[in-house]
Amino acid sequence: MTVTTIELKISDILDDPALPKEKKIAKLQKLEEEARALQRAATESPMVDDDGWQSDLRLVEKALGRLGEDTTKTGAATL
């Protein structure tokens, strides 16, 4: 089974005993922002191809959920 870069990053964050929970959440939120940006860029491209961005985002959200962090986002359209 092939492990992706995002999976390695998530694993490194979650498995780091020196990082307190708050820092793990902050690092994962940064990864989440990056994954969302990449996903957004991919969908705005004339040649829409997921390239795994959706699954990367899902993996980060699952990791945040494991730490008890709510990953539901509200935007202007949902207010």
HELIX and SHEET records of a PDB file:
HELIX    1   1 THR A    5  LEU A   14  1                                  10    
HELIX    2   2 LYS A   21  GLU A   44  1                                  24    
HELIX    3   3 TRP A   53  ARG A   66  1                                  14    
HELIX    4   4 ALA A   76  THR A   78  5                                   3    
END                                                                             
